[in-house]
């Protein structure tokens, strides 16, 4: 562009001066005029071929010379363009500022951005190059204008994208085709604890927590190969070593050749949400006072124990427990004391069970325990004796001692029943038999072989 700019100025300068001299000459007039016309025609051809809008204005801002590209850029015909004044198309400055700027622009070669208004009213962004010229001692300003509206829009889009990238609340990672980090935003450093400099050029510290399992990364890569996209929950490890849950989206960015230009990884820390979900699940499946499983979770575990017993050919015991003397303590000592007692007793009962066994509070002072994977009735009875001992609690109140114990009814799978509902019902009935027999004891639903 600068070469063309200088060449065009030279041609205009040269041709106008040459024409002036030839008109004053009397010798070789015909040859000189022919030469001049040829040069002028070449110059006009250059102006027509120029992609930029070439225009020359005088110190009042009036058009002296313009090419078709300039007229087309502003939406005018050549005849209309030659009647224009700079104040009619440049809308960046006032009329007074435009005219006042011409002498200053003549004194130097200048490149600047401004805005031009087309004939239809549309305003476009342009880049203008200017240089002062004198033709026949007339001071002029040579200008070359280029429409940069698309470029400016692209720049604005890039700036907007950069602003969104850096100020987004979601953590964003951009990688190269090999998966190494090209850039991260501020949210990434805030959530992960890693600075931008620490991760640039390295593999991003996501999906590397052992809790994800070895197949997580492989599954993600398989989906990226098939659809170019993966979304789901995963676990990441913070720079300080702590684990945190995220909702993660990985998108493949294709290149023009159909390959992979890189990856965009976006994730949000959902640790607080996961904790809230766990709390809600616990509230839905656990007793709020003792934190033991409630009836819903108990039946799930009992059904699982029965399913495992079928496969392993072993026994399951369902024990219905009711505290002896609790109502008297609760009425005499108050509900706060009663609640504290229930918490203590539930803790004692749970402590004597094996791993894999369960005990639930199903209401008031009633509990149900599930003993899974039993090899014999004798094993069950050893645990029953420990439960009796753990529930034997003394409570002192107003110089009075209250003694608690427990009565238990037992139903065995498969001897007494084969469904969760039936086993719990039979164990409940057996518990009342233990109560009638004198309390502080256990009673089987029916005799079973040891």
LUMVOGU-418573 format. One record per residue (C-alpha): residue number from 0; x, y, z. Coordinates in nm, 4 decimals. Example, Ala and Ser with C-alpha at 12.3 -4.5 7.8 and 13.67 -1.06 7.14 Angstrom:
<nodes>
<0, <1.2300, -0.4500, 0.7800>>
<1, <1.3670, -0.1060, 0.7140>>
</nodes>
This chain:
<nodes>
<0, <0.0000, 0.0000, 0.0000>>
<1, <0.2775, 0.2461, 0.0870>>
<2, <0.4515, 0.1763, -0.2462>>
<3, <0.1304, 0.2405, -0.4366>>
<4, <0.0640, 0.5498, -0.2275>>
<5, <0.4072, 0.6976, -0.3070>>
<6, <0.3858, 0.5983, -0.6730>>
<7, <0.0449, 0.7595, -0.7171>>
<8, <0.1602, 1.0830, -0.5538>>
<9, <0.4627, 1.0867, -0.7793>>
<10, <0.2524, 1.0351, -1.0921>>
<11, <0.0058, 1.3093, -1.0065>>
<12, <0.2839, 1.5473, -0.9114>>
<13, <0.4869, 1.4658, -1.2182>>
<14, <0.2041, 1.4743, -1.4712>>
<15, <0.0501, 1.8007, -1.3575>>
<16, <0.3856, 1.9772, -1.3615>>
<17, <0.4746, 1.8242, -1.6921>>
<18, <0.1472, 1.9324, -1.8469>>
<19, <0.2028, 2.2891, -1.7254>>
<20, <0.5460, 2.3040, -1.8793>>
<21, <0.4295, 2.1587, -2.2091>>
<22, <0.1512, 2.4117, -2.2455>>
<23, <0.4087, 2.6901, -2.2173>>
<24, <0.6424, 2.5286, -2.4620>>
<25, <0.6313, 2.5882, -2.8351>>
<26, <0.9001, 2.3395, -2.9341>>
<27, <0.8168, 1.9756, -2.9875>>
<28, <0.4558, 2.0483, -2.8779>>
<29, <0.2896, 1.7590, -3.0563>>
<30, <0.5345, 1.4983, -2.9251>>
<31, <0.5162, 1.6332, -2.5682>>
<32, <0.1361, 1.6441, -2.5685>>
<33, <0.1179, 1.2847, -2.6922>>
<34, <0.3605, 1.1784, -2.4200>>
<35, <0.1616, 1.3667, -2.1589>>
<36, <-0.1651, 1.2100, -2.2687>>
<37, <-0.0104, 0.8644, -2.2517>>
<38, <0.1195, 0.9281, -1.9019>>
<39, <-0.2116, 1.0742, -1.7908>>
<40, <-0.3915, 0.7707, -1.9258>>
<41, <-0.1525, 0.5411, -1.7387>>
<42, <-0.2113, 0.7441, -1.4258>>
<43, <-0.5894, 0.7198, -1.4677>>
<44, <-0.5534, 0.3432, -1.5129>>
<45, <-0.3610, 0.3225, -1.1863>>
<46, <-0.6273, 0.5238, -1.0084>>
<47, <-0.9009, 0.3011, -1.1511>>
<48, <-0.7157, -0.0153, -1.0524>>
<49, <-0.6466, 0.1009, -0.6992>>
<50, <-0.8426, -0.0851, -0.4326>>
<51, <-0.8149, 0.2002, -0.1857>>
<52, <-1.0198, 0.5164, -0.2124>>
<53, <-0.7768, 0.7732, -0.3578>>
<54, <-0.8871, 1.1372, -0.3239>>
<55, <-0.7095, 1.4709, -0.3258>>
<56, <-0.8640, 1.7712, -0.1467>>
<57, <-0.7743, 2.1378, -0.1332>>
<58, <-0.7325, 2.3372, 0.1836>>
<59, <-1.1070, 2.4050, 0.1908>>
<60, <-1.1779, 2.0312, 0.1884>>
<61, <-1.3126, 2.0158, -0.1671>>
<62, <-1.2451, 1.7121, -0.3888>>
<63, <-0.9896, 1.7847, -0.6639>>
<64, <-0.9165, 1.4299, -0.7778>>
<65, <-1.0866, 1.1002, -0.6798>>
<66, <-1.0888, 0.7460, -0.8114>>
<67, <-1.3817, 0.5134, -0.8612>>
<68, <-1.2918, 0.3091, -0.5512>>
<69, <-1.3397, 0.6191, -0.3363>>
<70, <-1.6763, 0.6993, -0.4977>>
<71, <-1.7890, 0.3364, -0.4642>>
<72, <-1.6790, 0.3192, -0.0995>>
<73, <-1.9063, 0.6154, -0.0188>>
<74, <-2.1883, 0.5001, -0.2490>>
<75, <-2.1669, 0.7941, -0.4915>>
<76, <-2.1242, 0.8131, -0.8641>>
<77, <-1.7998, 0.9687, -0.9887>>
<78, <-1.9854, 1.2862, -1.0891>>
<79, <-2.1392, 1.3127, -0.7406>>
<80, <-1.8098, 1.2367, -0.5680>>
<81, <-1.6300, 1.5175, -0.7483>>
<82, <-1.8770, 1.7654, -0.5944>>
<83, <-1.8139, 1.6563, -0.2353>>
<84, <-1.6448, 1.8357, 0.0528>>
<85, <-1.4689, 1.6456, 0.3301>>
<86, <-1.7234, 1.7741, 0.5805>>
<87, <-1.9909, 1.5747, 0.3961>>
<88, <-1.8366, 1.2332, 0.4549>>
<89, <-1.6063, 1.2496, 0.7593>>
<90, <-1.8214, 1.2324, 1.0753>>
<91, <-1.5531, 1.1900, 1.3362>>
<92, <-1.4802, 1.5608, 1.3679>>
<93, <-1.6841, 1.8785, 1.3346>>
<94, <-1.6711, 2.0840, 1.0140>>
<95, <-1.4482, 2.3428, 1.1783>>
<96, <-1.2061, 2.0772, 1.3069>>
<97, <-1.1846, 1.9069, 0.9684>>
<98, <-1.0886, 2.2236, 0.7800>>
<99, <-0.8535, 2.3341, 1.0549>>
<100, <-0.6731, 1.9970, 1.0463>>
<101, <-0.5837, 2.0099, 0.6741>>
<102, <-0.2804, 2.2443, 0.7070>>
<103, <-0.1441, 2.0347, 0.9933>>
<104, <-0.1876, 1.7086, 0.7968>>
<105, <-0.0058, 1.8581, 0.4972>>
<106, <0.3061, 1.9004, 0.7046>>
<107, <0.3635, 1.5274, 0.7599>>
<108, <0.2871, 1.1767, 0.6354>>
<109, <0.0069, 1.0513, 0.8564>>
<110, <-0.1977, 0.7355, 0.9099>>
<111, <-0.5083, 0.7546, 1.1264>>
<112, <-0.8528, 0.5983, 1.1738>>
<113, <-1.1762, 0.7899, 1.1248>>
<114, <-1.5400, 0.7316, 1.0288>>
<115, <-1.6984, 0.8081, 0.6918>>
<116, <-2.0684, 0.8445, 0.6180>>
<117, <-2.1934, 0.6884, 0.2963>>
<118, <-2.4587, 0.8386, 0.0731>>
<119, <-2.7211, 0.6001, 0.2213>>
<120, <-2.6353, 0.7153, 0.5760>>
<121, <-2.4370, 0.4088, 0.6792>>
<122, <-2.1255, 0.4959, 0.8803>>
<123, <-1.8131, 0.2899, 0.8126>>
<124, <-1.4728, 0.2726, 0.9799>>
<125, <-1.1796, 0.3717, 0.7590>>
<126, <-0.8031, 0.3971, 0.7793>>
<127, <-0.6619, 0.7047, 0.5986>>
<128, <-0.3087, 0.7801, 0.4799>>
<129, <-0.2314, 1.1435, 0.4008>>
<130, <0.0578, 1.3495, 0.2621>>
<131, <0.0769, 1.7143, 0.1554>>
<132, <0.1414, 1.7953, -0.2132>>
<133, <0.1721, 2.1185, -0.4118>>
<134, <0.0564, 2.1225, -0.7729>>
<135, <0.1158, 2.4438, -0.9711>>
<136, <0.1837, 2.6074, -0.6378>>
<137, <-0.1621, 2.5015, -0.5178>>
<138, <-0.1486, 2.3386, -0.1696>>
<139, <-0.3356, 2.0054, -0.1694>>
<140, <-0.3733, 1.7015, 0.0564>>
<141, <-0.3364, 1.3571, -0.0997>>
<142, <-0.5466, 1.0923, 0.0810>>
<143, <-0.5855, 0.7166, 0.0513>>
<144, <-0.8776, 0.5606, 0.2451>>
<145, <-0.9434, 0.1912, 0.3203>>
<146, <-1.2668, 0.0458, 0.4607>>
<147, <-1.1768, -0.1337, 0.7858>>
<148, <-1.5311, -0.1878, 0.9171>>
<149, <-1.4998, -0.5691, 0.9136>>
<150, <-1.1632, -0.5532, 1.0827>>
<151, <-1.2996, -0.3252, 1.3540>>
<152, <-1.5939, -0.5572, 1.4101>>
<153, <-1.3583, -0.8522, 1.4343>>
<154, <-1.1419, -0.6644, 1.6822>>
<155, <-1.4510, -0.5761, 1.8860>>
<156, <-1.5617, -0.9402, 1.8832>>
<157, <-1.2173, -1.0534, 1.9927>>
<158, <-1.2121, -0.7977, 2.2722>>
<159, <-1.5571, -0.9065, 2.3841>>
<160, <-1.4553, -1.2728, 2.3742>>
<161, <-1.1405, -1.1957, 2.5716>>
<162, <-1.3441, -1.0063, 2.8301>>
<163, <-1.5907, -1.2942, 2.8633>>
<164, <-1.3025, -1.5427, 2.8859>>
<165, <-1.1192, -1.3617, 3.1631>>
<166, <-1.4234, -1.2509, 3.3647>>
<167, <-1.6359, -1.5661, 3.3353>>
<168, <-1.7258, -1.7299, 3.6657>>
<169, <-1.6662, -2.0737, 3.5122>>
<170, <-1.3114, -2.2038, 3.4946>>
<171, <-1.1933, -2.2166, 3.1322>>
<172, <-0.8907, -2.3986, 2.9919>>
<173, <-0.7775, -2.3803, 2.6280>>
<174, <-0.5345, -2.6470, 2.5102>>
<175, <-0.3288, -2.7158, 2.1992>>
<176, <-0.3909, -3.0304, 1.9883>>
<177, <-0.1702, -3.2328, 2.2260>>
<178, <-0.3811, -3.1336, 2.5250>>
<179, <-0.1261, -2.8938, 2.6760>>
<180, <-0.2530, -2.5684, 2.8253>>
<181, <-0.2482, -2.2651, 2.5951>>
<182, <-0.4405, -2.0343, 2.8263>>
<183, <-0.6569, -2.0302, 3.1395>>
<184, <-0.8807, -1.7637, 3.2872>>
<185, <-0.8897, -1.6065, 3.6326>>
<186, <-1.1631, -1.8396, 3.7587>>
<187, <-0.9368, -2.1370, 3.6859>>
<188, <-0.6594, -2.0053, 3.9099>>
<189, <-0.9132, -1.9219, 4.1806>>
<190, <-1.0747, -2.2670, 4.1803>>
<191, <-0.7671, -2.4868, 4.1289>>
<192, <-0.5054, -2.2869, 4.3192>>
<193, <-0.2659, -2.3040, 4.0223>>
<194, <-0.1348, -1.9826, 3.8670>>
<195, <-0.1464, -1.9299, 3.4916>>
<196, <0.2343, -1.9520, 3.4634>>
<197, <0.2361, -2.2870, 3.6447>>
<198, <0.0072, -2.4582, 3.3952>>
<199, <0.1006, -2.2996, 3.0596>>
<200, <0.2550, -2.5640, 2.8354>>
<201, <0.1606, -2.8443, 3.0753>>
<202, <-0.1315, -3.0829, 3.0922>>
<203, <-0.4173, -2.9248, 3.2887>>
<204, <-0.4541, -3.0428, 3.6511>>
<205, <-0.8063, -3.1757, 3.5963>>
<206, <-0.9361, -3.5318, 3.5794>>
<207, <-0.6271, -3.6490, 3.7626>>
<208, <-0.7863, -3.7338, 4.0959>>
<209, <-0.7868, -4.1022, 4.1880>>
<210, <-1.1553, -4.0782, 4.2819>>
<211, <-1.2535, -4.0542, 3.9138>>
<212, <-1.1387, -4.4066, 3.8440>>
<213, <-0.8997, -4.5178, 3.5752>>
<214, <-1.1631, -4.5352, 3.3020>>
<215, <-1.2918, -4.1772, 3.3263>>
<216, <-1.0287, -4.0168, 3.1036>>
<217, <-1.0569, -4.2976, 2.8484>>
<218, <-1.4349, -4.2564, 2.8308>>
<219, <-1.3984, -3.8828, 2.7762>>
<220, <-1.1481, -3.9282, 2.4934>>
<221, <-1.3717, -4.1889, 2.3275>>
<222, <-1.6705, -3.9513, 2.3310>>
<223, <-1.4541, -3.6672, 2.1991>>
<224, <-1.3463, -3.8853, 1.9092>>
<225, <-1.7057, -3.9787, 1.8291>>
<226, <-1.8969, -3.6542, 1.8893>>
<227, <-1.6333, -3.3930, 1.9761>>
<228, <-1.8065, -3.3225, 2.3075>>
<229, <-1.8312, -3.4595, 2.6633>>
<230, <-2.0145, -3.3305, 2.9692>>
<231, <-2.0519, -3.4729, 3.3174>>
<232, <-1.9359, -3.4663, 3.6777>>
<233, <-1.5836, -3.5479, 3.7877>>
<234, <-1.3413, -3.4974, 4.0712>>
<235, <-1.0379, -3.2682, 4.0571>>
<236, <-0.7542, -3.2200, 4.3006>>
<237, <-0.6703, -2.8704, 4.4255>>
<238, <-0.3115, -2.7520, 4.4358>>
<239, <-0.3227, -2.7973, 4.8156>>
<240, <-0.4190, -3.1633, 4.7704>>
<241, <-0.7886, -3.1410, 4.8582>>
<242, <-1.0530, -3.2969, 4.6359>>
<243, <-1.3403, -3.0993, 4.4895>>
<244, <-1.6305, -3.1936, 4.2626>>
<245, <-1.6897, -3.0182, 3.9302>>
<246, <-1.9352, -3.0204, 3.6448>>
<247, <-1.7075, -3.0493, 3.3447>>
<248, <-1.7563, -2.9847, 2.9735>>
<249, <-1.4885, -3.0710, 2.7175>>
<250, <-1.5294, -2.9610, 2.3556>>
<251, <-1.3022, -3.0335, 2.0611>>
<252, <-1.2144, -2.7326, 1.8430>>
<253, <-1.1771, -2.8518, 1.4793>>
<254, <-0.9272, -2.6976, 1.2423>>
<255, <-0.9839, -2.6218, 0.8727>>
<256, <-0.8276, -2.9510, 0.7687>>
<257, <-1.0730, -3.1541, 0.9772>>
<258, <-0.8241, -3.2256, 1.2540>>
<259, <-0.8196, -3.0917, 1.6090>>
<260, <-0.7033, -2.7376, 1.6715>>
<261, <-0.7294, -2.7921, 2.0467>>
<262, <-0.9733, -2.8396, 2.3331>>
<263, <-1.1872, -2.6042, 2.5372>>
<264, <-1.2448, -2.7275, 2.8921>>
<265, <-1.5050, -2.5509, 3.1074>>
<266, <-1.5824, -2.6539, 3.4636>>
<267, <-1.7681, -2.5259, 3.7692>>
<268, <-1.6946, -2.6170, 4.1293>>
<269, <-2.0050, -2.7998, 4.2571>>
<270, <-1.8614, -2.9159, 4.5909>>
<271, <-2.1153, -2.7117, 4.7879>>
<272, <-2.3972, -2.8538, 4.5752>>
<273, <-2.2711, -3.2093, 4.6264>>
<274, <-2.2543, -3.1527, 5.0011>>
<275, <-2.6101, -3.0204, 4.9950>>
<276, <-2.7236, -3.3241, 4.7977>>
<277, <-2.5541, -3.5578, 5.0452>>
<278, <-2.7211, -3.3730, 5.3312>>
<279, <-3.0632, -3.4019, 5.1668>>
<280, <-3.0057, -3.7694, 5.0939>>
<281, <-2.9021, -3.8269, 5.4524>>
<282, <-3.2104, -3.6433, 5.5767>>
<283, <-3.4254, -3.8603, 5.3516>>
<284, <-3.2675, -4.1867, 5.4649>>
<285, <-3.1536, -4.1257, 5.8230>>
<286, <-3.3154, -4.0569, 6.1571>>
<287, <-3.2490, -3.6895, 6.2471>>
<288, <-3.1940, -3.7626, 6.6186>>
<289, <-2.9676, -4.0680, 6.6198>>
<290, <-2.8371, -4.0400, 6.2598>>
<291, <-2.9148, -4.4098, 6.2184>>
<292, <-3.0778, -4.5296, 5.8944>>
<293, <-3.4545, -4.4839, 5.8839>>
<294, <-3.7181, -4.7313, 5.7667>>
<295, <-3.6620, -4.6533, 5.3951>>
<296, <-3.2872, -4.7211, 5.4036>>
<297, <-3.3380, -5.0215, 5.6319>>
<298, <-3.5624, -5.1987, 5.3802>>
<299, <-3.3149, -5.1227, 5.0984>>
<300, <-3.0344, -5.2831, 5.2981>>
<301, <-3.2511, -5.5756, 5.4039>>
<302, <-3.3473, -5.6475, 5.0446>>
<303, <-2.9798, -5.6323, 4.9428>>
<304, <-2.8897, -5.8722, 5.2257>>
<305, <-3.1580, -6.1195, 5.1082>>
<306, <-3.0343, -6.0964, 4.7480>>
<307, <-2.6773, -6.1695, 4.8616>>
<308, <-2.7984, -6.4588, 5.0815>>
<309, <-2.9635, -6.6228, 4.7809>>
<310, <-2.6373, -6.6019, 4.5864>>
<311, <-2.4127, -6.7100, 4.8747>>
<312, <-2.6517, -6.9615, 5.0345>>
<313, <-2.6229, -6.8109, 5.3836>>
<314, <-2.8563, -6.6643, 5.6482>>
<315, <-3.0015, -6.3228, 5.7308>>
<316, <-3.1423, -6.2230, 6.0706>>
<317, <-3.3950, -5.9441, 6.1234>>
<318, <-3.4051, -5.8232, 6.4856>>
<319, <-3.6857, -5.6021, 6.6170>>
<320, <-3.5705, -5.4155, 6.9315>>
<321, <-3.7871, -5.2263, 7.1826>>
<322, <-3.6361, -5.0570, 7.4893>>
<323, <-3.7723, -5.1685, 7.8248>>
<324, <-3.8478, -4.8838, 8.0673>>
<325, <-3.7814, -4.5998, 7.8261>>
<326, <-4.1306, -4.4469, 7.8545>>
<327, <-4.0916, -4.4089, 8.2303>>
<328, <-3.7532, -4.2378, 8.1895>>
<329, <-3.8876, -4.0106, 7.9158>>
<330, <-4.1944, -3.9110, 8.1220>>
<331, <-4.0047, -3.8733, 8.4496>>
<332, <-3.6772, -3.7166, 8.3399>>
<333, <-3.8031, -3.5125, 8.0433>>
<334, <-3.7762, -3.5397, 7.6693>>
<335, <-3.4273, -3.3881, 7.6547>>
<336, <-3.2976, -3.6637, 7.8794>>
<337, <-3.4948, -3.9173, 7.6784>>
<338, <-3.3456, -3.7949, 7.3509>>
<339, <-2.9931, -3.8044, 7.4920>>
<340, <-3.0581, -4.1569, 7.6170>>
<341, <-3.1772, -4.2691, 7.2724>>
<342, <-2.8598, -4.1307, 7.1155>>
<343, <-2.6408, -4.3135, 7.3697>>
<344, <-2.8271, -4.6433, 7.3337>>
<345, <-2.8253, -4.6280, 6.9534>>
<346, <-2.4505, -4.5705, 6.9629>>
<347, <-2.4067, -4.8699, 7.1986>>
<348, <-2.6205, -5.0978, 6.9828>>
<349, <-2.4329, -5.0008, 6.6680>>
<350, <-2.0936, -5.0580, 6.8301>>
<351, <-2.1507, -5.4324, 6.8812>>
<352, <-2.2590, -5.5056, 6.5238>>
<353, <-2.0235, -5.6355, 6.2592>>
<354, <-1.9163, -5.4536, 5.9443>>
<355, <-2.1929, -5.5072, 5.6928>>
<356, <-2.4677, -5.5246, 5.9550>>
<357, <-2.7215, -5.2437, 5.9892>>
<358, <-2.9438, -5.0993, 6.2588>>
<359, <-3.2199, -4.8445, 6.2060>>
<360, <-3.4463, -4.6407, 6.4291>>
<361, <-3.8007, -4.6786, 6.2996>>
<362, <-3.9789, -4.4689, 6.5605>>
<363, <-3.9826, -4.3815, 6.9318>>
<364, <-3.7706, -4.6361, 7.1177>>
<365, <-3.7992, -4.9057, 6.8491>>
<366, <-3.5071, -5.0238, 6.6378>>
<367, <-3.4571, -5.2893, 6.3716>>
<368, <-3.1230, -5.4558, 6.3039>>
<369, <-3.0254, -5.6613, 5.9991>>
<370, <-2.7491, -5.9183, 6.0391>>
<371, <-2.6258, -6.0129, 5.6927>>
<372, <-2.4092, -6.2973, 5.5682>>
<373, <-2.4571, -6.5228, 5.8739>>
<374, <-2.3051, -6.8686, 5.8619>>
<375, <-2.5170, -7.0095, 6.1467>>
<376, <-2.7825, -6.9341, 6.4075>>
<377, <-2.5117, -6.9602, 6.6746>>
<378, <-2.3320, -6.6615, 6.5224>>
<379, <-2.6611, -6.4717, 6.5353>>
<380, <-2.7114, -6.5562, 6.9027>>
<381, <-2.3661, -6.4340, 6.9994>>
<382, <-2.4513, -6.0943, 6.8498>>
<383, <-2.7941, -6.0981, 7.0228>>
<384, <-2.6260, -6.1414, 7.3609>>
<385, <-2.3962, -5.8477, 7.2905>>
<386, <-2.6972, -5.6348, 7.1975>>
<387, <-2.8679, -5.7220, 7.5256>>
<388, <-2.5600, -5.6170, 7.7170>>
<389, <-2.5085, -5.2926, 7.5234>>
<390, <-2.8691, -5.1802, 7.5883>>
<391, <-2.8438, -5.2264, 7.9649>>
<392, <-2.8215, -4.8623, 8.0770>>
<393, <-2.8815, -4.6960, 8.4157>>
<394, <-3.0192, -4.3423, 8.4409>>
<395, <-2.9935, -4.1347, 8.7604>>
<396, <-3.2565, -3.8641, 8.8103>>
<397, <-3.3648, -3.6936, 9.1369>>
<398, <-3.1838, -3.9591, 9.3410>>
<399, <-3.3762, -4.2299, 9.1556>>
<400, <-3.2119, -4.4932, 8.9373>>
<401, <-3.3923, -4.6047, 8.6254>>
<402, <-3.2738, -4.9243, 8.4583>>
<403, <-3.3162, -4.9790, 8.0860>>
<404, <-3.2990, -5.3030, 7.8945>>
<405, <-3.4161, -5.4297, 7.5555>>
<406, <-3.6584, -5.6922, 7.4316>>
<407, <-3.5833, -5.8421, 7.0919>>
<408, <-3.7722, -6.0520, 6.8400>>
<409, <-3.5807, -6.2402, 6.5701>>
<410, <-3.6885, -6.3672, 6.2278>>
<411, <-3.4471, -6.5618, 6.0098>>
<412, <-3.4162, -6.5822, 5.6341>>
<413, <-3.4921, -6.8280, 5.4785>>
<414, <-3.6377, -7.0315, 5.7681>>
<415, <-3.9087, -6.7848, 5.8744>>
<416, <-3.9772, -6.5847, 5.5601>>
<417, <-3.8435, -6.4849, 5.2229>>
<418, <-3.9498, -6.1178, 5.1917>>
<419, <-3.8399, -5.8049, 5.3737>>
<420, <-4.1917, -5.7084, 5.4821>>
<421, <-4.2713, -6.0562, 5.6145>>
<422, <-3.9449, -6.0862, 5.8081>>
<423, <-3.9914, -5.7487, 5.9819>>
<424, <-4.3542, -5.8349, 6.0692>>
<425, <-4.2535, -6.1716, 6.2165>>
<426, <-3.9657, -6.0154, 6.4136>>
<427, <-4.2095, -5.7552, 6.5555>>
<428, <-4.4431, -6.0313, 6.6715>>
<429, <-4.1540, -6.2215, 6.8270>>
<430, <-4.0462, -5.9063, 7.0148>>
<431, <-4.3844, -5.8973, 7.1918>>
<432, <-4.3286, -6.2583, 7.2932>>
<433, <-4.0000, -6.1522, 7.4532>>
<434, <-4.1838, -5.8720, 7.6386>>
<435, <-4.4436, -6.1157, 7.7730>>
<436, <-4.1715, -6.3585, 7.8780>>
<437, <-4.0203, -6.0997, 8.1156>>
<438, <-3.8306, -5.8493, 7.8952>>
<439, <-3.4497, -5.8105, 7.8660>>
<440, <-3.4301, -6.1132, 7.6378>>
<441, <-3.4669, -6.2238, 7.2758>>
<442, <-3.7221, -6.4557, 7.1164>>
<443, <-3.7114, -6.6267, 6.7770>>
<444, <-4.0197, -6.6187, 6.5598>>
<445, <-4.0148, -7.0004, 6.5543>>
<446, <-3.7634, -7.2630, 6.6567>>
<447, <-3.4658, -7.2857, 6.4240>>
<448, <-3.1893, -7.5378, 6.3966>>
<449, <-2.8491, -7.4188, 6.5080>>
</nodes>
